[in-house]
Each structure stands twice: as structure tokens, then as C-alpha cells.
Amino acid sequence: MSKMKETRAPMTTLRLLLLGSVVLLSGVAAKDPSLIIKPVQPRQMKPIGSSLILNCQPDVDQPEYITNLKWLDPQNRTIDQTSTAGAHVTTTFTSDNNLGLVITGLTEADVGTYTCTATYSNSEYLAHSVVVDSFDDITWVDAPTEQYPIAGTSYKVRCKVKANPAPLVEWYRADTKIQDGNRFVKEYDGLVIQNVTAEDDGIYKCRAIVLDTGNIKDRDIRVEVHIPPTFAADQVSQLELVEGDMASVQCAANGKPEPKITWIHMPEQRDLSEGSERFSVNKITGVLTLNKISRSDNGKFKCVASNAAGTIERLVNVVVLIKPEILEVTNISEPINTEARMRCSANGNPLPSIVFRRVGTDVVIKTGIEDYRVSVEHDTVRDVATATLVIKHLNRTDDGLYTCMASNKGGSSMKNGHLTVQFPPVYASNMVKEVWTWNAKPVNLSCVSESLPNASITWLLNNRIVEDDMNVKKFGKGPYSDLLVTPVDQRYYGVYTCFTKNIHGENNAYITLREAHRPSRVSQAKFEVVTATTISFSFVGPTDTGGIKIKAYAVQYKELTQSWDEARNKSWPVDTPYILEGLSAQRTYHFRFAAINEVGTSDWGVVEQRVMPRRSAPEEPKILVTKDVYTEDYINSPYGNSYEVNWKIPADNGEPIDRYNVIYCVIEKINTVWTQKRESCRTEDLKSPDKTSLLMENLNADTFYKVEVRAHNDIGYSVPSELVFKTAMGADIPLQPAYSNRLSSSVIISIVLAVLFTILVVIDVSCYFVNNTGILFILFGWCCRKKKRDEDTKLGSLYGWRFPLPYCNNSIGESSSNGNGSSYTSDVEKVPLPDMNFVFEGKELLTNGNTYQSSNMRIEPTETLNKKDTEVEYDVRRSVSQTRFVGKDSAV
């Protein structure tokens, strides 16, 4: 009974703690239900004609228990979409359990008290009211936002305003209040500015204030002072224009606002701003454009400038010029080494001067300037000027276009003439002189001839015409010609002649057709880079390529014990990395190589034998950097607190790369030697073999670092690849999150629950150690009893039938020690035995000559025990195998 009472005491304490926690939680969460109207002011003053919305929001712990949420008008009538208060007073749900009152176009009839009501938990009535009031807003009667006084006059800036109650009116300019006096006079309907000047430009603010309602409104009025127009001082009074051209003349005037320009043609008194086929006027810029000027345009033009402040006029006299017209430029064609004469004639007013220029150059041709062979002759007949370009001893470089340029005061004109130089046939310098084919494949021989006039082409083989041969087809007679040859036998191989001829001469070009064959054997194959599983080669090409380019190299390889019929093949295009992969470490291979061209593959070369090296650590992972970021013996990081290192995946040397190791340390240069600070070193292990970059963060700004990258496989680490870099000045400062000092209700509840759980654990632990009761006592008791039963069962089944170990028996006898070792006394007979080792769960139990005998079994040694360790070395990995030999019928 006493023990039961002791057990009930902690349970009673537990119930009290639970009850206290519930009370505490209830105190934290409980609050009085109510309704909130936003805006929260109890009186809402709005001008007549404005709109407003009032939002009713329940403030309760469980909003889902809110029902019958509605608004009542000043007559306590429910407001909805068909409210009797008018269509402009409605309600709408702004969100779940939130009801808004919307009044559009407020009138005097809408003024009054509006109430929001609701029912909470079907029992508690909630209500909250707000007063809506109105007033006459400030109204601008006569206050234009833009007003334009004229300079030199007095002007009233109008601003007439009304409101109820009556408003006060104040004037401001550039945020400075305007006082009466000093050219400014304030009147009830505006501000008078006396003797207006350009400095009176600006923004004036008319402010209306109603003290009773606290209402205030501003009206910004832009005052722009108008200034009468005046002409600019640099206007032309006379203008020379060229007949047939398009011209423009500007009449610039100053004023405010910008004056509009009108042009009048005086002889006709015609307003040109109305537009016509030949005249157009830009009224803003004052530009008069004349299209296709004629002699009838001679005379006076009047420019009229006007704006809101006044009008002015001025005259411009127009004189029409006649620009040159080139009447003729002769095109000529002359044979090489003769004389050419190109004639050009032109007219105009005044009479133009004529010069020549070679198209593509800016040099004017004059007698003896460019070449002693070139001269220009001039002549004038009536109203026509003539010039003749003379070129003696023509050569092919004289062929081309020449420009005749005639110019006078009215302008210039130009026209091109062509000089053609005729010459005998010549051949293109890039013609193919040697062509290869094989196996009777058709081949094309091309001949390109240049001549003027065009030359005819005839094909010959060994000085005989072959165009009628059935195995030869000719395409084109000149200046381009192709000969398609099908070499069915050796007669079609040899020297082909392309014979060209025109009226000025003839010429020959020779093309040799040769038979291609397979290349000779590869001169040499070099083993450049050899790893455990790959080999990189380089080749010395064959001495005889077969007449055409080598396009690829091939290798055939096999293991020492294989025949060539089991060999594997690989080929590489020329000028690509010659790398053979997929080989096995520490095996002997035979290799032989061949060259390949379009005809075929050469014979295999001499067999090369190579023993692949053993598997080893990976090659050095080369760090990738951009050359232009180097500064002396280090590179510059663009960031102050980070740097990303990248590297190339190295050869794995027979074992797959399983990770990369990156070490980076702060260093400094002492006596031109980089010295690292060991305490600053950091190490990163990248477990992914495909990872080839690491972003090092939280570095010091303006600091030198050395980074080492090593690759690792099952055999070990590679030689490290090193890089020295310097971080930038300053540091990249990460954005820090803003934290709030306020605790939410959920956090408070969580803290209370955590405290309650801790108290329960303390009570249960106390019960376990003091009274052997509670949850922990039940769990540990059940677990330990099960584990002990399982262990006893296993030991009895595995070893009990072989020998009774003393520690497996609960009734252990006395233990004594003899001179040879330990002995255990139980219900057994002690018999001396040779030394014997028993291995039990990874540990040796030494009997040292003792034996244990059960009532029905005896264990005796039948042979001498041997122990031997075996070592095996495979691919530089040392494996040790430990072998234990025990006695016959041993339990182990």
C-alpha cells in the first residue's frame, strides 16, 4: 500500500502541471470579440460628390463563427445591392468575413451614422458605428493653368475660387509667398503684375484655404511672357541658286512664343506657305524649300514673322544660276601598246572647267602628274567646253572607268567613260597545274583564260587533239573550259595542253594528269604520353603519299596473347589528337600503324610492342586561367571575398577518379619567395569526380592566396596543381536579413509546450531511478530482457555443444592460475594440452596447454597448430591475408 501511494504522488503532480499549462495557454490566446471599422476615425468628413469605402472587419479568435455580418444606414435599414438609400450606397465583401460599405457620389442625403453589426458564435451580438459628414469643396471658377501676358504691359493673373465656408487666397512663386507692392497687387479674383518683363516667367501658385474644414487646395498657373518677334542679325539679303536643283533659304526670327514664318513671292503676291509643287514652307523653322529651280524664280521673296505679340517683314533677292551639263563622254576600245583619246564636252553658265579622274581614286589627272604617258587637252567652241584625255602606249592597267567632272559657280556635274584595253590570251595565276585520279575515276581539268576579245580554247594530249575521244568530254569553248577525262588506261595519263587564241595572239597552258595510289608505310609512330590505360601518338608521315594528301592515320593493336585476327582498330583524321583509350594496365600490347588517303590504306608498318604501366595516382589536374588576367606571377580576382578555381579533368591512370582535394592558404612574398601561413589553410573535398570547379568564399580582401588542386583515386593523390591569386580591394558584403524582436503567439505556445515536455521528462526520470516506475522503466526493462534472452540462445546454440566456456555459465567455479597460464575450475576434469588458439568473435582465447572437458565430450589436440600470413601485391596495392590453422575438430 505504501508503494502504491508513492506511485500516485507523482501522477497527481503531473495532473496539476497539465491543468496549469492549459490555463496558461487559455490566458495567452483569449481576447474580447469586437468589430473594427477602417478607416478607424469615428467621424469621416468627405466633400460633396466624392466617393469612399468603409471596411468592417471582425476582431475575434475564430472568424469562421461570425454570421449575419451587415451594414445599417442612418435610418437603421440594412444596406445591400438594392438598398432604399439609393443605388450609389452599396455593400461588398472585401475578403472573407470583411464587409465594405461603398458610397459613390456623396450627397447631403447620405450624411448620418452608419452601423456595422454581426453575430458571433450564434449568441453574442457585435456592433460598431461611424459618422459620415460632408462639406462644399473648394472649386476653381476662373483660374486657367496657362496664361500669357505681353512684355511691357500690365497683366492680371486670374484665379477666382469659391467654397463654403468662404476661402482665403494666397499667392506663391518658387515656394516664396508674394506680398503686395513691388509691381505685384493682389485682388479678390487675381494677381496684377505691372510692367511685365521676361523675368516674370514661371509657375505661380494660387492657394485656397478653408479654416473651418481644414481644407486646402493649390492651383499651379504657368505664366509665359510673350515677346514680339525680331529677325536674326545674320540673315542673307541675296541668294544665288542653281537651275534644276533644289535649294532652301531660312528666315530666322526670335520671339516668344516662337514666331511662325510665312513666305510671299512678290511678283505674284502669292503666299508660298499654302504649298505647291515647287515650294514648301516650314512655319516653325522658317525654311523655304524650292524644288527644281527655274529661271522664273528670279526676283524678290518676302519673309513675314508673326506671333501673339506682333508681326515683322523682310525681303530676299534670288538669282538663278545654270550649273554645268555634260553633253558627251566617249567610250573607247583600243589594243594594247597603242594610243587612246577620251573626249568630254559640257556647257553651263558660267562656262565650266573640265578635269578627269580615275574611278576609285581621288587624284585629278593633269598633264605629266601621274604618268608621262598621260595628258589632257582643252578647247572651247561657242557655249561648249571640251577636254580630251590622251593615254599613250596603253597597257592592261589603263583599262577601266574614267570620270569627267565639269564645274562652275553654280555647281558641278560628272559622267563616266570607259576605256577598254584589248590584249592577247593570258592564264589565271591560280590554275591547277597537276591533277590526280585513280581506278579510272573521271576527273575534271579546268582552264581559265583572260583575253579581250575572248579567246577560243582547244584541248590537246601529248600534242594531239583529244576533244573527239569518247572518254573525253569538253565543256565550254572559252574563256572558261573544262575537260572531263575518264582514264580507262595509261594512255590518258600525261600532259594536257589548253591552247587559247584570239585576234591579238595565242597562248598555251599545261596540266599534268597523274595516277594516284595508296601511300607507303608510316615512317615513324612516336609514343608521346603513356598512362596506365591511354597512349598519345605522333606520326612521321610516309615518304610517298601516293600523290594526294594523307587524310587519316590508323592503328591496329592487340594483347600479347591474341592473334591479329582478334586485334582492334582505330583511326584519327589528320591534325587531331591521336589518343588511344580503353587499354588495360600492366599488359603487353602489339601495335602497328598505317596511313590513309583517298585511294586506300597503306601496308601496316613494323609491329611495336609496349608494356602498359601499372595503375597509379591520377595525372595533375591543370588549373584553367585566362592569360590576360595574369599580373607578374599571380592573377587578380575580380571579387574581394571570393574566387572560383576551375581545372581540367586529368587522366585517371587506370583507376577512376573518386574525388578532388582543394587546399587554399594565405601567402605573402618574403625575399621574392611565396611563404604560406599554415594556420590560415582551409581544405575542401569534392566527392563528385565530375566536379571541376570550387567557389572559395569568405576570403580576405586585398590578400594573396595559393590554391592547390589534387585528384584522387583508389591508389592515391596526384601531383598538386598550384595557382596564386590576389583578391580585389574591398569586399562583397552579403545582405543581412532583418530580424524582428517580436514573438508571435505560435512561438509563445511552442515555448510553453517545450517547457511542459521538459518537466514531464524530469518527472519520469526521477520515477525511474527512485521508485523503478514510469515509462522509461517499462521500456528499458522490456528491451534488456529481450536482448539477454537472445544472447543466451545464440551462445548456447553456437558453442555450448563444443566446449563450456566459463563466462557462458551463470555458476562459475573458482578460478586459479598455474605456472603455464590460466585455468578455470568447474564441473570439468582438467587435462593438460599443447598451446592452442581459439578465435571467438574476432578475439583469441589462449588456453596455454589447458583443456576443458564436459561430462560427455573431450577436446584434445591431434596435430601441431600452424599459423601463416600471406601477402599479395596487385597494382601497387598491398593486401595482407591472415590465415589461422586450428586443431582438427576445433570449435573455430
Buried (B, 14 or more C-beta within 10 A) or exposed (E): EEEEEEEEEBEEEBEEBEEEBEEBBEEEEEEEBBBEBBEEEEEBEBBBEEEBBBBBBBEBEEBEBBEEBBBBBBEEEEBEEEBEBBEBBBBEEBEEBBBBBBBBEBEEEBBEBBBBBBBBEEEEEBEBBBBBEBBBBBBBEEBEEEBBBBBEEEBBBBBBBEBBEEBEBBBBBEEEEBEEEEEBBBBEEBBBBEEBEEEBBEEBBBBBBBEEBEBBBEBEBEBBBBBBBEBEEEBEEEBEBBBBBEBBBBBBBBBBEBBBBBBBBEEEEEBBBEEEEBBBBBBEEBBBBBEEBEEEBEBEBBBBBBBBBBEBEBEBBBEBBBBBBBBEBBEBEBBBEEEBBBBBBBBBBEBBBBBBBBEEEEEBBEEEEEEEBBBBEEEEEEEBBBBBBBBBEBEEEBBBEBBBBBBBBBBBBBBEBBBBBBBBBBBEEEBEEEBBBBEEEEBEBBBBBBBBEBBBBBBBBEEEEBBEBEBBBBEEEBBBBBBEBBBEEEEBBEEBBBBBBBEBBBBEBEBBBBBBBBBBBBEEBEEEEBBBBBBBBEBEBBEEBBBBEBEBBBBBBBBEEEEEEEBEEBBBEBEEEBBBEEBEBBEEBBBBBBBBBBBBBBEBBEEBEBEBBBBBBBBBBEBEBEEEEEEEEBBEBEBBBBBEBEBEBBBBBBBEBBBBBBBBBBBEEEEEEBEBEEEEBBEBEBEEBEEBEBEBEEBEBEBBBBBBBBBBBEBBBBBBBEBBBBBBEEBBEEEEEEEEEEEEEEEBBEEBEEEBEEBBEEBBBEBBEEBEBBEBBEEEEEEEEEEEEEEEEEEEEEBBEBBBBBEBEEEEEEEEEEEEEBBBEBEBEBEEBBBBBBEEEEEEBEBBBBBBBBEEEEBEBEEEBEEEEEEEEEBBEEEEEEEBEBBEEBBB
